[in-house]
Amino acid sequence: MRRTASERAIDLAYKAVSRRDLTVAELRAGLERKRVPPEAIDDAVAELRETGFLDDARYARQFAEDKRELEQWGTERIASDLRRRGVDPQLIDAAVSTHSRDSELRTALLLLGQRYPRAPRDDRERDRAWSMLVRRGYTPEIAYDAIRAWERAARERRRAA
């Protein structure tokens, strides 16, 4: 018995999401690479959305949480990566807006403490630390504030010692 294009697309889609969570755009691209016709792709996307296996809002929230906690990414990098994965801008805004500026600053300070055990001795070290934070997705303003707070804390530790 021969399967229809939609049945094949749905099977391929379930196999793909069983390996890892995907966005709608990632699933569509994967099915297109397997030469699945567009109408069959639409059927597969509808089926997986209906069963709850495909949910860009959930994906964006989980992705943002994981990247913040596990890799200490800043909001800018998280948003950029979600855009690259084809997530709707409104869903990205909702996912990254759950993190306050103070929380982001604390995470940046934690990252600085891990990567650089002591405060910078000169402008070159300070610039290197600032650049690392910006590459990790922190806004330039948060990176600047984090470095200033990091330096203040180091001065206070030296005075207390």
MARVO-143536 format. One record per residue (C-alpha): x, y, z. Coordinates in steps of 0.5 Angstrom, whole numbers, plus 500, padded with zeros to 3 digits. Example, Ala and Ser with C-alpha at 12.3 -4.5 7.8 and 13.67 -1.06 7.14 Angstrom:
BEGIN
525491516;527498514;
***
This chain:
BEGIN
500500500;503507498;503513503;500519501;505525501;501528507;502522511;510521509;510529511;507527518;511521519;518525518;515531522;514527528;521524527;524530527;521533533;522527537;530528536;529535539;524541539;523545533;520552531;515552525;520555521;525549522;521544521;518547514;525548512;527540514;521538510;523542504;530539504;526532504;523534498;516534501;510538497;508545500;501542502;503536505;508541509;502545511;498538513;504536518;505543521;497543523;498536525;503537530;501544532;494541534;497535538;502540542;508538539;510544535;509551539;513557538;511560544;513555548;520554544;522561545;520561553;524555554;530557549;530564553;530560560;535555558;540560554;540565560;541559566;546555562;550559558;549566561;547569554;544576554;537578552;540581545;543574543;537570545;533575541;537574535;538567535;530566536;530571530;535566526;530560528;524564525;520565531;515571530;518577533;512578538;513571541;521573542;519579545;514575550;520570551;525575553;521581557;520576563;527578565;528584568;534589567;537588575;536580573;540581567;545585571;546580576;547575571;553579567;556580574;556572575;559571568;564576569;566573576;567566572;571569566;575574570;577572577;580579579;578586576;581589570;588592572;587597566;583599560;585593555;583588560;576592561;575593554;576585553;571584559;566589556;567586549;566579552;559581555;557584549;558578545;554574550;548578548;548584553;547591551;553595551;549599557;548593561;555591560;558598562;554598568;556590570;564592569;563598574;559594579;565589578;570594579;567597585;566590589;573589587;575595591;571594597;574587597;581590597;579595602;576590607;582585606;
***
